[in-house]
Amino acid sequence: MVSTTPAALATDNTTAPSRLQLKASTEVRLETGYTRTLAAGSNWQRAGTLSQGAVYRPVGTIFTIEGRQVHEAYLVIADQRLVGFYLPGEQAYSPLSKAVPITTGEPQ
C-alpha cells in the first residue's frame, strides 16, 4: 500500500516558480517497491503548497504512483528535491523515505 497522511492543499503564496520543466530524467523508487521515472522535458504547473513543499501537477498528462492501487499523483518539491507526492483523489500526502534531487528550470 502507498503510505499516506491527510493533507489539505493550500493556496500558493511561496516564491516557487508557477511552472517548471524537468531538465534531466529522474528515477524514483517508491516504498511499495515500484519505480517511476520522471521524464526529462516534462512540464509541471504549480497547484499549491503543503507544509512539506510546493505542489506541482503534470501539464498535458496524468502521473501516477502504484501500490496496491494506482493513484494520481502530483510532485511535492522542497529545496530542489522531490520529497513526496500529493494524491489529489485522496487529498493525502505520501512521503518518500529519502528525498530525490531533481534538476528543474523554466519551461522553454
Backbone hydrogen bonds, N-H to C=O, Kabsch-Sander energy under -0.5 kcal/mol:
donor,donor_aa,acceptor,acceptor_aa,energy
3,S,1,M,-0.5
5,T,93,Y,-1.9
7,A,91,Q,-2.4
9,L,7,A,-0.6
10,A,49,T,-2.8
20,L,44,W,-2.4
21,Q,105,G,-2.9
22,L,42,S,-2.3
23,K,103,T,-3.0
24,A,103,T,-0.8
26,T,38,L,-2.3
28,V,36,R,-3.5
30,L,28,V,-0.6
30,L,34,Y,-3.1
33,G,30,L,-2.0
36,R,28,V,-2.7
38,L,26,T,-3.3
38,L,36,R,-0.5
39,A,37,T,-0.7
41,G,22,L,-3.8
42,S,39,A,-1.7
44,W,20,L,-2.7
45,Q,57,R,-2.9
46,R,18,S,-3.4
47,A,55,V,-3.3
48,G,55,V,-1.1
49,T,10,A,-1.8
50,L,53,G,-2.6
53,G,50,L,-1.1
54,A,77,I,-2.4
55,V,48,G,-2.9
56,Y,75,L,-2.5
57,R,45,Q,-3.0
59,V,43,N,-2.4
60,G,58,P,-0.6
65,I,71,H,-2.4
67,G,69,Q,-2.5
71,H,65,I,-3.0
73,A,63,F,-3.0
74,Y,86,Y,-2.6
75,L,56,Y,-2.2
76,V,84,G,-2.1
77,I,54,A,-2.9
77,I,75,L,-0.5
78,A,81,R,-2.4
81,R,78,A,-0.8
82,L,100,V,-3.4
83,V,76,V,-2.6
83,V,81,R,-0.7
84,G,76,V,-1.1
85,F,94,S,-2.6
86,Y,74,Y,-2.0
87,L,85,F,-0.5
87,L,92,A,-3.3
90,E,87,L,-0.7
91,Q,87,L,-1.4
92,A,87,L,-1.5
93,Y,5,T,-3.1
94,S,85,F,-3.2
96,L,83,V,-2.5
100,V,82,L,-2.3
102,I,80,Q,-2.2
104,T,102,I,-0.6
105,G,21,Q,-1.7
